[in-house]
């Protein structure tokens, strides 16, 4: 049973870890929870590799690792946490006009209390301290902090407001023989269809960024409600895809030459991954050069604990539909193209037969689309999301407005997940 002995928060310090051995120690501790199909060592190297990505190491985008220790024992850690600080936006009305201000946000991840210290309140002290440290030193009082909870409403005690997004599962059925359904859909499509390669999303996301900026500005002026959001860029997408490539490399490519993850540059690792499947991570449709819409996904590699068989799946990271085109028709078009592409029998020689579903956060959908997906594909709808979104805006008035529905958190979807 958990100890009933109360600990004094004033006797503990949350410290930023700058020593690489200390950072690696925290990841060794939490590896069993998040390593999935990797060994502990490969999981630790994956986390170090992801640190090289631009979303974690450029401009104001940076990852910080913290650990809690007793004031008298600064080398003995009880729990640890990570904070990914990123460039973000705030929209509001000033003098009758909608304006955007640049702010910062922080996403909390890697919250982990070491097993022998659980049930004593260390995690509560850690999160309390992190929220304050982030405000004062990394984000500022005009920014916001958020997370994706795996423990329900635990974070509400720290002032976070849960805004859970259910998910939809669209089944995938890889054909036993080679099929040309995808090619036929491309040929009959009213728009030009192009598969998007790994690490080639920057042009698309520049357009997406501009579209989000214009939309949020317009809607803020129209309804007068402030909005906060990450500043979306292809760096977010590249992080997901670096993660997927790393997993694929270590699960399915034992025979390929090893990559020196520790010493090679980010650009060198990206180059080495060009010959490792999967290579396609999205679809863009255009009309005479004008973007109509896009869909971006990533790959998750898992094993069914009961059958010990691979059960890999696809998660939709972001969708976009040009406001000049019908949203439902365009997104259904993109989902059908994606589904048919992923079901090609001759695709992904190493793990094609284990792709079982397409996971879509319902923030990308509306009620009509959800109903159509259910009718067309017998999708499973309204599934509880294991990553429950929760946000805390440091300005108290803004947080109250959020709770009352008078401030909107935009892009509360898979894109900012960490």
N, C-alpha and C positions, 0 to 999 in steps of 0.2 A: 504493500500500500504506500501511497505517497506520504512523505514526511509531513507532519503537522507543525513542525518547528518553523516559525516565521523567520525570514531573513531580513536584514536591514538594508534597503536599497542604497543607503548612503555609504555602505562599505564596499560597493562595487563600481567598477569603471568599464565603460564601453570604449574600446580602443580601436582606432583605425590601424589595420595591419599593413605594414609596408615591407616587412620581411617575407620573402617568397616562401621560406620554409614554414612560416606560420600560416600563410594562406593555404599552402598545400596540406598542412595538418587539418585545417577545417574541412577541406574537401575529402580527405581520407576518412574523416569521421562521418560525413554525411553520404558517402558513396553508396552504401548498401541501400539507401532509400531511393536514390535517383540514377544509379548507374545503368539500370535496365539490363541490356544484353552485353554490356561491356564489363571487362574486369575492372577492379578498383584503379589499377594503374592507368588503364586506357581512359577511364572516366576522368581521372585527374588531368590527364594530358588534353582531353577534349576541352575541359573548362579553361585550361591555360591557352589553348588554341583560339577559343572564342574570344578571349581577351584581346586578341590581335585584330579583331574585326573593327571596322570604323565606328560602329554604333557604340562601342565600348572604349574607344581610345582616340577620339578626335574632337577638336574644338571643346565645346561644353559637354559632349557626350563621353561619359567615363564611368567605369565600374569601380566601386569601393567595397572592400571586405572588412567587417568589424567582428570583434570577439569580446565577450564579457569575462572579466576576471576580478578576483578579490583585490582590494587595494594593497594587501600585503603579499600577494602572490601573482605577479604580473605575467608569469609564464604558464599558469594553470588556467585553461579556458573551460568555461562551463557550457557555453553555447555560442553560436555565430550567426551572422546574417550578411546579406549582400545588398547593395544599393546601386542601381543603375540610373545615373543622372542624365537627362536628355533635354535637348532644346525643345521648347513647347510654345504654345500660343494661348493668348487670352483675347477674346473679342468682347467689346462692350460699346455702349452708345455714349458719346460725349458731344454735347452741344448739338444734338439732333442727328449726328452722323455716327455710323458704325466704324469703329477703329480696331486695329489689331495691335496688341503689344506682345513683345517677345518676353517669355518667362522661362522658368525651368521646372521640370517635374522629376520626381524620383520614383522608380519602381522597386519595391522590396521583393527580394527573392532569397532562396537558400536559408530560410529560417529553420534552425536546427539546434535542439538541445541534446547534448550527448547523453546516451541512455542512463548512465549511472547518476545523472543529476536531474532527472525529470521529476515533475510533481512538486518542486520546491519553489517555483515562482521566478526562476531565472529568466525565462523567455519574456515574461511580462516586464521585468526591469529592462531587458534589452530593447524591446520594441518602444517602450516609453522613452528611453534615452535616444534611440535612433530617430524617432519622430522629431525630437527637439534639436538634436545635432544637425539633422538634415535641413531643418528650417533655418538655423542660425549660420551654418557654414557652407552648405552646398546648393540649396534651392532658393532660399529667400522667402520672406513673408507674403509675397504675391504669387508664389507658386503652389504646387499641389503634389501630393504623394499618394501612390496607389499600389495595389497588389492583387494577386490572384490566390485566394485562400483555398487551401485544401482541408481546412478544419472548420467549415461552416461559418458561423457568426462570431468566431473567437475575436476578431479584430474590432468589432463594434465597441468593445470596452475601451479602446484607445481613441475613439472618436470617428472611426471610419464608417462610411455609409455604403452598405452593400447594394450593388446594382447588378444582380446576377443575370447572365444571358444564357437561356437554355440552348441546347444544340439539337440539330437534326442529323440523323444517320441515313445516308443514301446507300443502299447495298451495291457492291460491285461484284460482277460475275465474269471472271476471266473465261473466255471461250476455250473449248478444248482444241479447236482448230483455228488456223489463221483466219481472221475476218477483216472485211474492208468497210465496216460500218463507218468508221471515222472518216475514211477517204470519201465515202459517198456523202456524208454530212458536209464535208468541206466543199465538195463539188456543187452541191445543191444549195449551199448557204447564200443568202442574199448579200453577204458581206465578204470581204477578203479575210481569210483566217490564217493566222500565223502562230506557230508554237514558239514560245520564248525560251531561250537557252539560259542555263545557269549563269548568274552574274552578268546578265545583260538587261537588267530592269531599270537602269537609270533613266533612259529617255521616257519610258512609260510613267515613271514615278514623278518626273518633273512636271508632266502634264497633270497627273493626279494631284500633286501638291498645289498647283495653280487652281485646279477645279475645287479642291477643298477650301482654299483660301476665299475664293469668290463666293462659294455656297455659304460658308459660315458667316461671312461678312453680310451677305444679303439677308440671311435669315435672322441675324442679330438686329439688323435695322428694321426688319419687318415686325418681329414680335417683341423687341426690346429686351430679350433675355440674354444675359452674358453667357459666353461659352468658353470652355477650356478644352484643349486638345494637345496631343503630341504634334510636333512638326514632322509630318510623314515624309519619308525619303526611302530610296532604294537600299539604304544602309540597314534598315530594319529587315528587309527581305533577304539581303545577303547574309545576315546573321543566321536566319532560319536555314538557309540553304547550305551554308558552311557546316552547320550542325548535322544536317541530313547526309551530306557527302562524307563527313567524318565517320558517322555511324555505318554507312554503306561500305566504306573502305575497310573498316575493322571487322565487319560481320561477314562480308561476302568476297573480299579480295585478299585473301591470305597470300596468294602467289605473286602479287604485284610488288615491285620494289618499294621498300619502306620510304616514307617521307620523314624527314628530320623536323618534326613539329616544333621542337624546342628552339632550334636555331634558324630555321628558314623564315623568311619574311612572309607577311600576309599575302603579298602579290605572288610570291613563289608557290605557296601552298595552293592558291587559287588556280594557278597555271597547271600544277600537277594533278589537280582534280578534274581536268577537262576530259580525261579518258576513263573516268569512273562514273558508272551509272548510279542514279538517274541523271540525265542531262537536261531534260525539259521540266520546267517548273511553272509554266503558265501558258495562257492563250490570250492573244489580242485579236480583236476584230475591228476592221476599219472600213470606211466607205469613201472611196476615192481620196485616200490619204488622211481623212478625218477619223480620229479615234471614236469608235462607237462604244467600246467597253473592253474590259479585260478581267481575267480571273487569275489569281496566283495561289499556288498551293505548296505544301511541303510534305515530306514523307516521315512517317513514324514507324519504327521497327520494334515490334513487341512479340512476346511469346505467351500463348495461353497456358496458364499455370496448371490447368486440369489435364490438357491433352499434350502439353509440351511441344506444340506445333506453332510455327510462325503465324502470327495474325497481324500483318502489316496493314496500315491504313493511310489515307490521305486526309490532311486537314487544310481547308481553305483558309488562307491567311488574309486575303483582301479581295474584294470585288469592286468594280467601278462601272457605272453606266453613264454615258454622256446625257445631260439633261435634255438634249434635243431628240432623244430616242425613247421609245417606250421601255420603262424600267423592267416590268415583268417579262415581256417578250425577249428582251435582250439578255437578261440574266438567265432565263430558262435555256436560251440558245447556248450560252456559255457553259452552263452546267451539263447540258446534254453533250456538247463537244468534249468537255473534260471527261465525262463518264465513258464515252465511247473510246476515247484515246487510251484511257487507263485500262480498259478491258481488252485491248488488243493482245491476242495470244502470243505474238512474236515480240512482245515488249518486255524488257527487263529480264533477261535470261536467268538471272540468279534468284529473283524473288517475285516473279510475276504471279505465280499461283497463290501467293499468300496475301494479295491485296483484297481486303474483305469489305471495305466501306469508305465512303466519302463523308467527312465530318464537316458540318457547316454551322458556325455560330449564327443563331437566329437574328442577331442584330443586322445581318446581311440580307434578311428576308422580310417580307410582310405577310399578313395572314393569307392573302390570296395565293402567294407563291408557296407558302407552306402547304396549303391544301392541294395545290397542283402537284407538288413533289410527292405528296402522299398518294395521290391518285395515279400518277404516272409511274412511280417506281416502288410503291409500297414502302415508303420511307418511315422510319421511326421518328416521331416528333416530340418536342417538348421534353427532351431528356435532361435530367439535372446535370449541370456542368460541374465537373470536378475541380475547375478553376474558377472560383466565385469572385467576380470583380468587386473591389471595394476601394473607395477613394476618400481622402481627407484633404480639403482645401484649407490652407493655413489661415486665410482671412476668415474670421468667425462669421461675419455677415454673409459671405459667399457660401460657406458651408451650410448655413441655415437656408439660404436660397436654394441650394442644391436639394436639400431634404424636402423642401416645399415645392419642388418642381419649377422654380423660377431661375435656375441656372442649369445649363446642359453640359454634360460630359460627352463630347463628340469622340468618335472612333473608339468607343468602348467595345472592342472586338479582339480578335486574335493578334492583330498586328503589333500592339505594344507589349504583348505577353513576354515574360522573361522568367 
